[in-house]
């Protein structure tokens, strides 16, 4: 084995080790990245040649966490790892988005990147190492790649930037971002913040880049020692320069004219397609069929260049807006009257219909990942059906893109949504995109804010979002930052930079850069332009609804919450859940109990106020501590010769002695009471040692005039009074 190792030292002294040559040697490239006890195995394989008619980069990235890495069993019936969970998909996307722009434009062979978590230390966050592992595997392969890159997580904790923090450290951070970059350029940023200023976010990115440069240099050394500086030769595209010139000569001016004529998305698309068809009509059928792929490729380049030149030269965009202009906005809340909260947000040709549903703790999302377990009180789901872009094809369910966009919107809103003691409800937001022409995830953020306020959720502050774009020309140095980009501007531009926030700061961001050499000057301008755009959008939203409803809607189930002493949790639940199930069945409510700081937080969830009060009183009775001197209404549960046992509270019984039934002499208990009777009694005393309770009915009755207390028989010397012979059913314990 030719084992090669490289050690990277972080700024705080911790070390990351990269090793190749020991595991998975039949892959084109493989490495093990180790930090502490956490280890990631990254492999990369590549097809020998591209498939026919493929004109894009068919990259597949899979990130998988093995339960055995943390000494755990997978859940479920099969007890084995299944389809990727949302967290694994999000990490896969982080890797993909950093790697994809750096493959050569004309390289179209299938590439498969697999990163497995094979050993996991509980406090180390493995996603911060996944991008480094994937890039290092490419570095020790012969696959063409314009890297290396690395990814790091940067958090700001107590005002200080920390690289790759632990799970515990991250809990107190006000900035949490993942940054991917080459030695020279930032490639990707994604993360969440607690109303952070634009300048602070920029400083966090710069801090991350300095750490990344060290990791990239280590990979270059690894590549050199592995003898992989020279990558494989390939030829995936055939070119016809004469055809290319014909496409440009015939199409460019016409394409430029279409681009400079403001139009709707479908109208513009149809015009571009018609122009392409006009050119194809100038060719023979044989040439048109044989060179179909090249024509599409060359025409795409014409369309891209025309749009970019138009924006840089004239400052006008495809729909006629200036670079800073925001598309027309209209909003509506309470559009769906039967939901708990709803909103429609439309910006230009992008539209989100968003709903809010409130539930109990039982409705919270369960998390059972390798290193993260628990539940999420606030969830957001994003759906992107094909009809939103006019595509005639079936909807096959949630894809990776939808999970990624939903996660961005979730991060944007989670900081302002109250959880825990401030809000007893589980909250689910669902955004259905009905129209899409750019920035549907940002429409989700805006619609989500309005829907939450419509539902009566007391969010801290409203949040809005905007997607920024960039058109740049490296030859002339010209660039234009675009506010509120269209789908075509995203596809043909150099940057997709989404920023969300309140009026006071940023809450989330996602940036993908498609060109080399993006300066911090441009980033700074983009952030300031985004801030202005966010505030404009916020102003339009506030015209529709500026603050949450005072009350929940009448049809929304209510939650009553009480806190009980911890020692009563078991009594409320009962053996095998018998008591709590009986309360729920009898009252028609849903009840959850959460142990917190030695107490029990009880949530009673129901549609009917009377039923909820009944359940609440039932629980209060169970958890009430009997107090001597108070009067209780009890139920006779058993009768003995010497008295009756009366249940004064659920699970709490006391002895009502025959002598305490009435002022007059009672011969038989049944002369006054029967099993099942309701009776008012006074609690005379509670034995401090045994807890036995002595009750009296007589104490609540008026003493007859001239009543003489009967003479008590003297206690026999040296012992207790003799029990009458023949008496049966005596109890040793008066308290159940």
N, C-alpha and C positions, 0 to 999 in steps of 0.2 A: 504494500500500500504506500502511496505517495501522499502522506498526510501533511497538509499545510494549515497553519493556524495564524490568525492575526488578532491582536488585542486592541480594542478601542477604549480609551479612557474618557469618561464623561467629565464635565467641568467640576462636578462635585466629588470626583475621585472614584466613583463606581466604574466597573469594567464590563465591557461586552466582548465576548470571544466569538470569532467566526472560524469554523473548521470545515475543510473539504478534503475529500479523498478517502473517507472512512465508510460512509453510508451511501446507499443508492447510487452506486458507481455506474450503472448502466443508463441512467438518465443523461441527457446532454449536459446538464449541470446540476449539482446538488451541494448544499451547505447545511451545517447545523449552526444556528446562532444561539448563544448561551449567555444568560445574565442571571447571576445567582443560581437558583435551582431551576429556573425556567429555561426550557430548550424548545426551539422551533426547527423542524426539518423542512427545508424548502427545496423543491425539485423543479426543473424546467425541461420540457421536451418539445421538439419541433419537427414537423413533417419535412420530408426531403424536398418536396416541391409544393407549389400552390395548386389548389384545385382549379379546374377549368372555369373561366368566366368570373373568377373572384377578383374584385377590384378594391377590396378593403382589407383591414388588418384583422384576421380572425383570431383574436386573443381570448383565451379562456382562463379565468383566475378562480381558484377554489381555496378558501381558507377553512380549515376544520379543526375543532378542538376535541381531543380524545379525552373521554371521562377518566380513563386509567391514568392520565397524566397527573391528576390530582387525587388519585386513589379513591375514585367514586364509581358507582354503578350508574349506567344510564337508566332513566325512568322508562315507563311503558311496559307493555307485555313482553316484547321481544328482548328487552334488556341489552340493546345495542344501539350504536349511533344511527340516526336516521337522516332525513333530509336536513339541509342547513337551516338553522334557526335565523331569526332576523339579525342577531348580533354577528353571526358568521358571514351573512350576506353583506352586511355593512362594511366589515373589514375587507372582504373580497373586493368591494367597490373602491375602497380607499387605495388598495394596491393597484387595481386596474386603471384607475383614473390617473395615477402617477406614472405608470409604465407606458400606457398606450401611445401618448403623443411622441414618444422617443424612439419608436420603431421607424425605420426608413419608410418614406411615403410609398415606395414601389415594392415593398416587401409584403407578400400576401400569403406566405405559408402559415399553416395553423400552428399556433404556439400555446402550450398548456403549462400554466404555472400552478403548482400545488404547494400550499404551506400548511403544515400540520403542527399543532401544539402537542408535543410528546412528553413534556415534563412541565409541571406548573407549580410555582411557588405562590402561595395565596395572596401575597401583597403586591406581586409584580404584574403589571398590566401587559399582556402579551401583544395586544394590537399595535403598540408603539414600536415593536420589533419586527412586525410582519413585512413592512415595506423594505426594510434593510435586508431581510432574509431573501425575499424574492429577487431583489436587484443583485445581491451577491451570487445567487444561483445563476443568473444570466451572465454575470461577470466571468464566471469560471466555465462558461459554455462557449461554443463558437457561433451562437445565434447573433445575427446583426442587431445591435442595440446601441443607441446613442446616449448611453448612461455613463457611469452609474448614477443612481439616485439613492436617497434614503428618506425615511419618514421618522419624525419624532413628535412626541406630545409635549406641549409646553403649557404649564399652569402657572398662574400668579397666586401665590399664597402669602398672605400678610405683606403684600407689596413687593414680593421678591419672585422673580421668574425661576421656575424649577423645570428641568428637563426630565421627561419620563418619570413623573411622580408615581407614588404607590396609590392603591385604592383608598387608603385612609387619608393620605395627604390631599387627594383630589376633592374630598368632601368639603373642605374649607376654601377651595379656590374660587376666585371670581372670574378667571379666564381659563378655559379648557379648550385648546385647539390642537389639531393634528396638522403638521406642515410637511409637505414633500418638496424636495428640491434636488437639483443637480449641484455641482460645485459652483456654477455660475448663476443659475436662475431658479426662482420659485416656480413650482409646477402646480401645486394644489394646496388649498387651505380649507379646513372644515372644523367647525367647533361651535361652542356655545359660551355665552358670557352673561354677566349680571349687570346690564346697562353700563357697558364700558365705553369710554371715549375712543374715537377713531385713532388718535395718536397712540393710545395704549395698545391697541390691537396691532398697529404697525410695528411697535417696539417688540411685541411678542414674536412676530414673524421674523424680524431681524435676529433676535436671540436664537430662534430655532435654526436659522440658516447657518449661523456660526458653528453650531453643533453638527449640522448635517455635512458641512465641508470636511470635517475631520473623518466622518464615517465614509464619505465618498473616496477620500484619499486612501483609506485602508483597503477599500475594494479594488482600487487601481493597483495597489501593491500586490493584492491577492491574485488579480488577473495576470499580472506580469509573472509571478512565481509559478502560476499554473500553466503558463505558456499559451494563454488564450487572448493575447492582444490582437492577433490576426483572426478576423471572423470569416465565416464561410462565404464563398461566392454564390451569387444567385442571379437569376434573370426571370422575373415574374411578369414583366410587361413587354410586349412588342410595340414598337413605335413606328409611326408613319408621319414623318415631318411634313410631307406635302399635304397630307390630310389635315394635320394640325393647322397648317397655314390657311387652308381652305375654310375650315371651321371659323377661325378667327376673322378672316377677311369678310366672310358672309354674315357672321352673327354679331360681332362685337358692337357695332354702331346701333343695330336694331335692339340688341339686348340693353344697351345703355339707355335707349329711349324708353323702353318698357320700364326700366328701373326708376327713371326720373318722372314717370307718370304715376302719381299717387293712386293706389287701388287697393281693394280688399285682397285678402290672402288667396282665395280660390280663383279670383279673376286674374291675379298676377301669375299664379301657377299655370293657369290655362294658357296665358299669353306666352310664357316661357316655353311651355311644351309645344305650342303651335309653331314657334320660331324654330325649334329643333326639328320638328316635322318638315318644315319648309326646306331646311337645309338637306335633310335626308332625301327629299323629293328630287333634289338636283343630281343625285347619284343613281347609278344603275341599280336594279334590284339585287344583282349579284354582289356589288360592292357594299351596298347598304346592309345586307345580311352578314357578309363576311367581316365587316368592320364596325359592327354595332357597338361592341364594347369600347373601342377606341373613340368613336364618335361621342358616346355618352361622357367619357372621361374628359375629352377636349372641350366639349360644350360646358361641362360643369366648371372648368377652369375659366372659360369666357364669362359665364354668369357671375362667378365669384369676383373676378377682376373688375367687371363693370360696376357691380354694386359697391365695391370698396372704393374705386376711383370716384364714383359719384359722391359718396359721403365725404371723402377727403377733400375733393376739389370744390364741391358746392355746399357742403354742410347740410344737405337734404337727404332724408332717408326714404326707404321704399314706400312708406305710407304718407310721405309729405311732411313729416315732423322735422323739427330741428333736433340737434343732438341731445338737448336737455329736456325736451318736451315729453310729458306723460300723456298717454292715451286717455280719451274720455272715460270717466268712471261713473257707474251707477250702482247703488246698493239697495237692498231691501231686507228687512228682518221680519221674523214671524211669518215667513212665506208658507211654511208647512204647519198648519194649526194644531195637528195632533202630536207633533214632536215636542220634546222638552225645550228645545231651542233650535232656531234655524236662521240661515241667512243666505242671500244670493249676493255674490260680489262679481261684478263684470268690469274688466278693464280692456277696452278695445275689443279684440276678438278672443279674449280669454275669459272664461266664466267658471266659477265654482259654486256649486250648491252644497252647503255644509250644514250638518245637523249635529246637535249635542244630545246625548242621552245620559241621564243620571241614574246611578245604581247603588247597590250596597257594597260592603267589603267583599261579599261573595262574588261580585262581578269584576273585581280587580284582576288584572292580568297577572297570572302566575309566571315566575321566572325560575327556570331550573337549568341554568347553564353550568359549565364546568367550574367556573370561579365565582359566579354570581347567582345567588338564590334569594327569593323573596317575592314581592308583588309590586305592581305599579298602579298607583291610584289614578293617574292621568295617562290616557293613551290617545293616539291620533292615527287614523287610517286614511290613506289616499288612494283613490281609484281613478284610472285613466282608460276609459273604454274607447274602442276604435272610432266610434261615431263622433268623438270630440274633435277629430281632425278630418272628418268626412271619409274615413277609410271604410270600405265595404269588406269587413272580415269579422270572424267571430271573436268574442272576448274570452280568452283562455285563463282568466284569473290573475291573481296578483303576481307581478314580475319583480325582478330585482330593482328596476328603475322606480317602480311605485313604492317599494320599501324604502329606497334611498330618499325620494322626495318627501315621503311621509315623515321620515325621521328628521329631516331638516325642519319641517313645519313644527314638529313636536318640540324640537330644541328651541325654536323661536318663541313658543308659547309657554313652555313648562315653568319658566321662572315667574311668570305673572299669575299662574293658576294656583289658588290656595289649596294646600293639602294638609293632612294631619288634623290637628285640633281646630284649624281654621275652616275646614270643610269636611263634613262627614261623608260626602258622596264620592263614589267612584265616577269618574268623568270620561266619557268616550266621545271624541270628535271624529266625524267621518266627512271627508271632502270628496265629492263626486265631480270630476271635471267634465263639464258639458260642452265647452268649446275650448280649443287650445290654439293659440298662436303666440307662444313665448311666455315663460314665467308663470306656469300654472302652480308651481309650489308656492310662489309668493302670493298668488291669488288665494291659495288655501290658508295662508297665514292671516290675510285680511278678513276673509270670510269666517275663519275660525274665531277671530277676536269678536266679530259682531254676533256670531251665534252664541258664544259663551255669555256675552252681555245680555242677549235676548233670553237666555235660559235663567238669568238671575245669578250666575256665578260671579262673586265679587272679585274679579281680577284686579291685580294691583294697578295696572295701567294698560291702556290699549297698545297693541303692537301692529305695525305695518311692515311690509317687505317690498323690496324692489330688486330687479335683476339688471345688472350693468353689463355692457359689452365694450369691446375695443376693436377699432380698425386702425392698423398701423402699417407704415411703409418703411422698412429698414433702409431703403436706398435714399429716400429724401428726408427721413427723420420725422415726417408728418405722422400725427396720430389724432384720433377722435375718440373720446369716451362717450358712450351712448347710454342714456337713461331709458329704462323700461324697454328692453330689447324685444324684437319680434323673433319668431322661430327661425326665419331665414338669416337674421343678423347673428343669432347664436350659431347656426350651422356654418355660416361663411365667415364669421368673425374670428378674432384672436383670443377672446376671453369671455367667460361666463362667470360673473361675479355677483352672487346673491347676498344681500345684506338685509337683516331684519332688526327691528328695535323699537323702543318706545321713544317718546320725545326727548328722553334724557340719556339714551345710550343704546349700544348694540346688544342684542340678545343672542344672535346666531349669525353664522356666515358660512358660505360655501363658494370656493373659487377654483375654477379650472382654467389653466392657461395653456394655450396651444402654440405659442411662439417663444423663441429664445430672446433673452435680453430685455425682459420687462423690468423697467426701472422702478425704484421706490417712489420716484416723482410721479409717475403715472398712477401707481397704486394710491398715493396720497390724494391725487385729484379725483380718482374714481370713488374713494371713500367719502370725500366731501360732497361730490355730486350726488352720491347715493343718499347721504343724509338729507340734502335738500329735497330730493325726490320722495324720500320716506315721509317727510313732514307734509309735503303736498298731498300725498295719498292719504295720510292720516286726517288731514283737514277735510277731505271729501268724505271719508268714512264717518267722521264725527257729525256731519250734517244729517246722517241717517240715525245714528244712535251714539250718544256721547258718554254714557255711563250705564252700568248694569241695572237691570230692573230691581226695584226695591224688594219685590217678593217673587217667589217662584210662581209659575203659572198654576192655575187651579187644578189641572189634571196631573200635575207632577207629584208622584208619591213623596210623602214627607218622611223625615228621619227625626226621631227623638233620641237624644243621647244622654245617658247618665253614667256616672262613675261609681262603682261599688268597691268596697274593700276586697282585697285580693283573696281573703279567706272564704268569701262567699261565691267565688267563681264556680267552684265545684257544685255548690248547692243549687245554683241557677241552671247549670247544665244537667245535673242529675246523673245517676248511674246509666252509662251507655247513651247519654243524651236524652233520657226519658223525660225529664222535667221541661227542658227547653223545647223539645218537640211537641209536648202537650200544650205549652203556651202558644206556640205558633199555630198548631192545628185548631185550637179553640178560638183564637182571636183573629186568625187569617192574616197574621203579620209575618215578617221575616226578621229574625233576630240574630245578630252577630256579637261575639264577645272577643275582645282583644286585650291580652295582658300587657300592661304598660306601667313600668316603674312600681311594681308591687300592687297595682290596682287593676280593676277590670273595667274597660271602656265598653259599655253596652249600647249598641245601635238598634233601635226599633224602627223598622221600615214598613210603611203601609199606606193604603189609599184612604182608609176610613179613620177619622180622628177618634171616634168612640172606641174602635177596636184597639188603636194604638194606646189610648189611655188605659184600657183594660189590661193590656199587656204590661204597661209601665207600672200600674198599681200592683200587679201580680208579682213582678220582680222586686218592687219596693218592699212588699210584704215578706218575701223570702229573705231579703237582705236587712230587714229591720231587726234591731236588737231589742228584745222585750225589756220594758222598764217597769220596775215595781211602782205601784201607786196609780198606774194608768188603767183605763177601762178599755176592754177589747170585746169585739163581737166575734164569738167563736162558734165552732161546730162540734157537736158531741160525736166522738168517733168510737167510743166504747163505754160500756157500763159494767161496773163491778158491784159487789155487795156493799162496799164501803164508800162508793162514790163513782164519779164519771170522769173520763179523760176528755178534755176539750182542746181542740186545735185552735189556738188563738191567732196564729200566723202559719203560713205554709212551712211544714216540717217542724213546728214548735208546738208541743202539747204540755198541758199542765193538769194537775189533779184538782178537781172540784170535789172536795170531801162532802159526804152526805150531810155533815153538820153545817156546811156552808151553803146548803141549798136554800134554806128558808129560816126565818126566825123561829117558826114553830117546829116541833119535832117531825121529822120525815121518817116514816117507817121503811119505805122502799124508794130507791132512786127513781124507779119507773113511775112512781106517783107524780113526779115533777118533770122528768126528762126522758126522752127516748133517743136512740141512736139516729143521727141525722138532723136533730133539732138544732136551731140556731139560738144562742143564748148570750146575753151580755154578762160579762164577768169582770171583776176587778182583780188585777194581779197583786196579791198581798206581799209576796216575797219570793226571792230567787236564792236558793241555797248557794253560797259562795264557793263551796267545794264541789258539790255534785251537779249544780246547775238546775236542780229540780225546782219546778214552779208551783206555788200554792195559790189557787184561785178561790174567789168567793162570789157567789150570786147574791147571798144574803146582804153583803155590804152595800148593794145598790138598791135594796128594798127599804122602805120606811119601817123603822123599829116600832112594833106595836106599843100602845100606851100601857104602862105598867109592866112592861116586859122584865122578867127576872132571869138573870143568867143562870142556867142550870148548874147545880153543884157538880164539880168534877170529882171523879173517883180518885182517891189517893193512889200514887204509884207504889206498887209493892216494894218493900224494902230490899235494896240490893239488886234491882233489875228493872226491866222495862215492863209496861203493862202486858198482861197476858192476852194473847189473841183469842177471841172467842172460838170455841171448838166448832168444827164443821164448816168454817168459812173457807171458801175456795176462790181461786182466781186472783189472789193477791199479787201485786206487782212489786218487784224490787226497785224498778227504775221508773220514776214518774215523768221522765223527759225523754222524748224520742228524738 
